[in-house]
């Protein structure tokens, strides 16, 4: 009992120390510029516009949260702008996506931003589900054991978010030929329906709306989801499609053991960067702690808001939005990828797709 | 069916109707401003629709996008400057008509054609939605490549008697289009480490550079007003009659508009050229094209409004945009919590009906308001151009800067303007260059995918063979009619064309 009281006392003390500082930051009459390195109407833009009215509501002083779209260079342009121009006064924030993180992880020399240095406010996960053309007679993942036929996958490019599906197919030992040049997942799905490609994946919201009807009509066979990380960083089934095995389980079904080695490690890091923490809000380097705390507080209130939960479920899927320390913890798995695993991946891109990062 | 008319009542209810009219007025304004098009309009409206009731938001967005190809005719006809990428081809005959003092007639014909085309598009959308999926699925990458090729084959007929110059100009356009990130490999072409060039040159800038800058420059050098005659000739009623008497051109070009809009990946910015090329190819007495033939106005204008109806089909059914403005519209749907897809026809059929009614009503109001405005606006052609020029320069500079909001936009406009002016001086067909530019990405991407996926087998697909025959027939028709014509009138035609 005494111990419990001590803990309580400590918790109260900590709250007293930290909370007032969060409340001392007042944004009255200010405009916050939230840089989104993509065009209006894109996935990141929609995501930011879902959040911005709630941040306006919950940041003290109700600042205007203006989305500044800064498309170009596959989101590197906007990222570099943030890195070189944003001041740590809490009036500029940045919204990253998997496409912003990948060139950073691949050590693209054009990248001038460094996520290891920025405070993270919150991160939003998204899942992915893979499915196959029914003409092969494969009914589930176990049907892929010893499956040697060549499959075709509609890809946007080997250094794009497609690293995750392509590497997943590789981990499973599938013979998949990537066909490059498609403009996104939407055209990829149409190519699947046309029979132009035979294996495909969609992010969870698109999968639920567009692929489930195909499954019902017998035009697609679902295989697996990429999975999702739980709060301790373990890979679990995707809560949006819990009947499907995750990639981890799929590997166990096919090979009877857990996956390991550089391919799996690299896959997991890129999966977290591209899916489990796909979109994240950042503040500039050296932003004072009280400002960061104010943002985190506003994000916490947003995530708890009933109205937000309703719109978020429709557009982002029913995943838990990660705020503050939770987002940092998940993200640290991306930053802590051993150099040798990253080098393995860069080499894999070189040998398999003849791509050199430059 | 009952629901269909119930939706009309919803759209006509005051709260929705106000939104529709607001959208129409905004669309008309954006259309009139050169260089700004549907993408800009959608970008401005998207933040507004957050939290709005879905049907009202639809009325607003669709009302706006539906009338841009109506009012964008004003700058195309009056000043020879594309009002948006959808009416670039209208310049070829609309502008010469304005020079002859017949701007009102050209506008009257254009708005009537726009109205009929727009209504046709809405009607086709109504009829085809239940059966559209399999049709869209027929067009895989090889077929889309052939369609882009069909677009390029129009270059011949648009280049008059010097097809060689036309093909070289188209080649310049293709090369310009290849600038920036390559479609299928992670490489940058001709970027020289400059960030701006990594995304290529925006279409708006190429269009304004090639057409607007040379026109403004030349008018200033000559120091006169746009119209060569001091009084305005025939009125807009004559234009309406013109359009009605060419009803088959309107019908054919509306069909072209719907098909081009309907096919995802082809992009809406070629539809006016394809319609224009089509009408020139299929007409026997072509001497007047490029000198102010009213048919050259009717064709692109009926096609570009019909396109919007077609463009909604892939957006709703597949969640993939049929054009740039539809891409932003798609983002709007997501903001409203609607994920388009096959379920759309079942779950949200009321929304599709709202879209159809909004499209139809917006076209009616858009055309009506434009006709009403045309009388005062046509008087602008009588004003000495030196008074208008500063305003025009400001507008096109502003429009160019909207493309990517980078100072590089202004630099690119200057260079493109120089290129356009040189081409104009030396009689090189600028339309050919623009078509090459617009189609370059499609041609490359779909060829690349076709070869990766099918090897050489893509060439023997039935759809590809059918489209190849259409291309052959269309080129042959162009050549056939061309021979029958006296050559001196062709020269004049070229002069104005280039």
Interface residues (C-beta under 8 A of the other chain):
Chain A: X39 X40 X41 X42 X43 X45 X46 X49 X50 X53 X67 X69 X70 X71 X72 X73 X74 X77 X80 X152 X157 X158 X159 X160 X179 X180 X181 X182 X183 X184 X186 X187 X189 X190 X191 X193 X194 X195 X196 X197 X205 X206 X208 X209 X210 X213 X214 X311 X314 X315 X355
Chain B: X42 X43 X46 X47 X50 X51 X136 X137 X140 X141 X181 X183 X184 X185 X186 X195 X196 X198 X199 X264 X265 X318 X319 X320 X327 X328 X329 X330 X331 X332 X334 X335 X337 X339 X340 X341 X342 X343 X404 X405 X406 X445 X446 X448 X449 X452 X453
